[in-house]
């Protein structure tokens, strides 16, 4: 028993180690259908309406040069270029028709795609981590958990990592807080490669792996990032969708209150 507690402490401490200083958040620009620059708010709105066909972060130098020639200073030296493809009008009409004819779950609509609700006990799961260890959520009882569903191709997910680091983990710098990101639908090699890139930029953490979306499917559906705060007793205290200043403030406020209890 004593040995297992020591191992758990070492495991949990890894997630707060290195969260000591602010990391510069990359600048980015979002281009829809190669024709128009849109805001992050607009992208989230389109995503919530199911109108985003695909999204890719990063372009070749040749493609960047072409986009810079087209959009000028709006591209500049921004680190990320996010290319978003939207559905055509005909495809939008078809999607809208499906939405209006298919029965919807009222609870799902009100809960932004979450299959769990605030005030409920978080559903337990075991997850394989990128460092090879296996973590069981219930083993983290007594900790405040930031559970975050993400993917390596999801630019808002990556941006949210910077905000969680800079605005929550660094300011609180509290070993009670555990950041637990879980990659949705991707292989270990792909996730580890992305984490290596993030480590070079100052974001150091492991991630859970959910290649078959088994954990994702019991918690949510729809768009990512989706983030939850789970309190020390295993109760869900907050849920957010997307990477926004408002969401980060919500998460931070909930965690602050939990720490003061």
N, C-alpha and C positions, 0 to 999 in steps of 0.2 A: 504494500500500500504506500509506504513512504517513498519507495523508488518511483512509483507511478506518479506521485504528486510532484516529485523533483523534475521528472521528464516533462510533465505538463507545464510546470513553471518555465522551464527552458524553452519549450515550444512557444508559449504565449509571449515571453519576453522578446522573442525574435521580431515580433510584429510591432514592437514599440522602439526597438533599437534602431538608431539611425534617423529617427524622427526628431532631430534636434535643431534643424535650421530650415529656413524658408528656401524653396526652390522656385526659380523663375518659370512662370507659366508661359508656354510657347504661344506666339501669336498665330492666328489662322484666318483664312478667308473661305467662305462657303460659296461654291458656284453651282447653280442649278441648270441642268441641261446644257452646259457649256455656253450659256447665253446671258445669265443674269446672276449677280451677286446677291445673296439673301442673308438675312440675319439669323442668328442662332435661335431666336424666338420663333421666327417663321419656320425654320427647319423642324423644331419640335412640334409646331402646330400641324405641319404637313405630315409628320410622322404619326402623330396621334390620330390623324384622319385616315391613315393607311395609304397615303398617296406617294410615299417614297418607294421607288422601285429598287434602287440600289444606292449604296454610298461607299466611296473609296477615299481613304486618306493617303495623300502622297502621290506625286507624279514624277516622271522622268525630267531631267534637265531640259530636254528638247520641248517637252510639253509645257513646262513652266515658262520657258522663253516665249512660246506662242501665246500663252495666257497673259503674260506680262505685257506683250505687245498689244494685246486686245484691251486689257483692263487698266494698263498703266500703273500709277502709283497705288492703286487699290490692292495690287498684288505685292509690290515692294519686296521686302526681305522677310516676309512672314514665313515662319518655319513650316506650317501645315497648309496645304491646299486641299480642301475637301470637295470632291466632285460628287454631286448628287444627281441622280437621274430620276425624274418624276414620270408618272404615268401620263400617257397621251389623253386627250379629252375623251376619246372613245373608250379608253381603258378606265378613266375616271367614272364615266357614265355607267359602265358595266359594274364597277365596284360599288357605286352608289346604289344601283339597282339591287345588288346582292344584299347590301346593308339594310335596305328598306323592306326586303322580303324575308330575310332570315330572322328567326326569333332571337332576341338578345336576353342575356341574363342581366337583370337590373342591378344585382349586386356587383357584377363585374364592371358594368359601365360606371357605377358610382365609385368604384374602388380603383380606377385607373389601370385595370388589367391585373391587379393583384388577386390571387386566390386565397390570400390570408388577410386578416383585418387587424387594425390596432386594437389592443386590449385582449387579443387571443394569445395563447401560448404558441411560441414558434414551433413549427413542425421539426422534429429531430431528423438528422441525417448524418451519414458518414461520407467524407469526401477525401479523395486522394489529392495531396498537395504536390506542387511542382518540385519540392525538395525530397519527394519520395515518401514522406510521412502520411499517415492517415489520421484525419481529425474527425471527432464526433462532436457535433454542436453542443449536446448536453454536457460534455466534459468541460465546457467553458462557463459553467454556472458560477456566478459570483463576479463575472466580467460584464462590461458593457460592450456589446458587439455591433460593429458597423458591417452589415452583410450587404455586399454589393455585387450585382450581376452585371457582367461586362463581356466584351469581345475585343480582340486585337484590332479589328477593322473599324471599330466604332469610335469615331473622333470625339463625340461628346463624353463617352466613357473615359477616354484618356484625359480629357480636360478636367473631368470631375476628380480624377486621381490627384491632380495638382491642387485643387481646391480643398479636398479632404486633408491632404498633407499640410498645406500652408495655413488653413483656417480652422482646423480641428486638432489634428495630431500634434503639430508643433506647439500651438498656443497652450493646449491642455497638458501635454507632455506627461500623461498619467498612465502608469502600467495597468490600470483597471480597464483601459480602452483597448479593444482588440479590433483591428481592421482585417476583415475577412472577405476579400474579393473572390468571386467564383466565375471562371470563364465559361461561357455558354457555347456548347457545340463545337469546340475546337480541340485539336490534339495537343499533347504535352509539348512536342517539339515547337509548334507554332507559338504557344503561350510562353515557353521559356525564352525563345528568341526575342519576343517583345519585351519581356521583363528585363532581359539583359540590356536592351536599348534604354529602358526607363532608368535602370540602375546608373547608367553613365550620366544621366541627367539629374541624378540626385534622389530618385524615388526608388527605395529599396524595400521590397516585400515579396513574399511568396503568394501564390494564388492557388485556389482550389480548382480542380479540373472536373468539368461536367460535360464530357464529349457527347454523350447521348441525351443530354438535357433532362436527366431524370430528376435532379434537384430542382431545376428551373420549372419543370412541369407541375411540381406540387406547390410552388410558390407563386408563379405568375405566368402571364402570356403577353404577347405583343412586343412593344419596343423596349429597348435598353438605352441607357443604364436604368436599373431599378435598384433602389437602396432602402434598407430597413435598419432601424435601430432596435436592438433587443436588450432589455434591461437585465439586471443581475439575477433575476428570478426566472428568466426565459420568456418574459412577456414582450410582445411587439409594441413599441411605443411610438414609432413613426415610420411612415412609408413615403418615398418620393420617386418621381419618374423624371428622367432627364437631368441634364447638368445645368443648373441655373443658380444665380446668387441667392434667390429666394429659397431654393431647396437647401443649400448649404447653411443658410441662417436658421432654417427650421431644424435641421439635424443638430447644429451646434447648440441651439437653445434647449432641445430635449436632452442632450448629453450633459449640458451644464446643470440642469435640474436634477438629473440622476446622480451626478457626482456630489451634489450638495445634500442629498438625502442621508 
